[in-house]
């Protein structure tokens, strides 16, 4: 293991991301590498330091990151970024008549001013010595007011570190720029030509799950959802468009597949074309519900991967849909309806504070009480003269979907969540043929112990019907 420490001496970090609107924190490994390279170029370009930088950029695995909680500086209105009016650079040297222009200095306050970058590889002794000397020359990371101290951790301190962010290219929650082989030479060339360098290699990161807060029963899907936000342009659609949206996203995923047979866990069909009997990818909408003025309009989409699918296999199949194959940058996913009624663009959700509907925990948080947002499509019609037949069929649907049998179950035509549509206002789910059951109903259920989501139940569960959301205790009492 090799770990570098960074201490923000002012207790805050000032550095803008690619949009110039938000603070880039934790610092991207690529930014840290550029700060070290700048110190190397400005202090005589020691040959040993160059070998150390080349060793860092040659590491095939990106470093993990350990950081504490932080808070982004906001205006009193809560708006980002905070704007400050400053004099413009005046090439003529005059002061009179200079107007002030708005500039932003995205800033975060850090609970513990230290950040650590942790590589799994153990650097040779000569590389460690060179890294230690080079780190002592780094004075800032980001803006000139973002003053830092850097150092190489000793062996004992390295063993005590616990990463808070780990590289995960596929099921990532955020993406960061990293250095790769040749980065130092590229920075050297940019410096010689007077150009502003721009690192093009990105890597996904996810929050490390060191302590599972609530022990819970795991469902058939991985709780690390692939969340896609709808970009600003495009028609506003409600949950009534669920089948159109999930069908378009599924088609986009199938088109992006590499050459070869389609995996059963994505297509939902066996090699002979018959329906799969195993869990496969579920596509579902993320609506604005359970809030004042909620109207159920769709803010984004999500994909739930079966837990049985190896991450490397999922990455090979879906990587081209989400990322550029060379740089690793996020792709924009284009969805549309053939008649042109709506046209959407989606991107991976990477904001620090996304809307509630676009947070994975909104749909996956462990709970013993769940309620439907979209109606459940039963597997067969209930008998008219048989009491509680709907409840019996629905209970069986939970079991067949890979969840425990509910302890209690309540059905109704309306959801308990504000903004969710009435069961009869949702288009009938006709996939699989007109003769299959199209009976739709909302439900609230309680399990004997907490269950972790996502919870999708019923015949339409892989296309966004039968989507449940955990119910908090204060909601349950209401």
C-alpha positions, 0 to 999 in steps of 0.5 A: 500500500502507498498513501499520500496525505493532504491537509487543507491548512485553511480548513476549506478547499477552493476548486471548481469542477468542469462546469465552474459551478460546483466545488471539485471535492474530494480532489480528483486524483488527476488534479492532485497529480497535476499539482505534484507535476507542477511542483516538479516542473517548478523546482528543477525537475529532479530525475528521481521525482520524475520516476516517482510520478511515472510510477504513480501514473502507471498504476492500473488501479486508481487510488481509493480516497479517504475523507471526512464530511464536508459542506459546500458554501452556499449563498443565503438563498441556498443558491450555488455558486456564491458570486463575488464581484471583482475587477477584471484583468486590465491589459492596459494597466489602468484602474479608472473605469474598470467595471466589476464582473461576477466570479465564483469561487466554489468552496467546501468546508471540511470537518477533518481537514485531511484527505488521503489517496490510497494505492494498493501497490507498494512503492519501492523504497527509492520511489517512496523517498522521491514521493516524500520529497516531492509532496513537501513541495506542493503548496496548493491544490486548486485555487491559490487560496486552497493552501495544502500540506502534502506528505507520504504516510509511513507504513503504520499510518497506512494500515489504519486508513479506511477508504470512504470512496473506492474505484468502481467503474460500473456501479459508480456514484461519481466520476473523477479524473485520474492520471494514466500512463503518458500524463506526465509527458502530456503535461510537460508538452502543454507547459512548453506550448503554453496550453492549459492541460485537460485530463481526459481519463475518468474513473467511477467511484462509489462510497465504501460500505464499511458498516451496514447500518441496518441488517436486512433481507436482500432482494434479487437486485443489487441495491446499487442502482444505475441512476439516470437524470433527465436533462432539462430539455425534453417534454415533461412526462408522467408515470402514465408514460412508464412503458414508453420510457422503460421500453426506450431505455431497454432498447438503447441498452440492447443497441449498445451491446457488444457483438455476440449473443445477448445475455439473458440477464439483460434481454430477459429471453433465453437463447431459444427466444422464450422468456427467461425464468431468472431475474433480469435487469429491471428498468423503472422510472423515478417520479416526483412523489411523496411531497407537497405539490408532488404530481408524479412527473418523471425526473429520471430513470433507473436500472437495477442489476440482478445480484447474481450478475458478476460486476465484470460481466455487467460492465462489459454489457452495459459499459458502452451505454454509459461511458465513452470506451476510450476516455471513460467520460459519461455518455448522454443516452438519447431516448425518443418516441417514434412519432416525435411526441417526446425526445429525452436525453439522460445522463448518470446522476452524479450531483452531490445533492440530487432530488430525493427521487434521484437518490438510490436510498430513496428506493433501496433503504432497508425497511419492513414497510413498503408501499407501491408507487406504480400499480402491481400487475397480478399474474392471474385474475382473482376469483370474484366470489373468493374472499381475499383472493387479490391479497393471496395472489399478491402475496404469491407475487412477492414470493415469486419475485424473490422476496419473503412473504408479507406479514400483513398486506393491504390493497387499494386502487390508490397509492398512499404516496402523494402524486402517484397515479390511480391504478386505473389511470395507468395504461394496461400492461399488455406485454406477453400477449392480450390474454395474460392478466391485466389486473392492476392494484396498489398495495402496502405491505409489512414484512416480518423484518427489514427488506432492502430494495429495490422492491419490484413485484408482479408481472410488469416488474422488469418494466416499471410496474409494481415499483415499491418505496420504503415507508418511514414510520411517520408516513405509516402513522399518517 
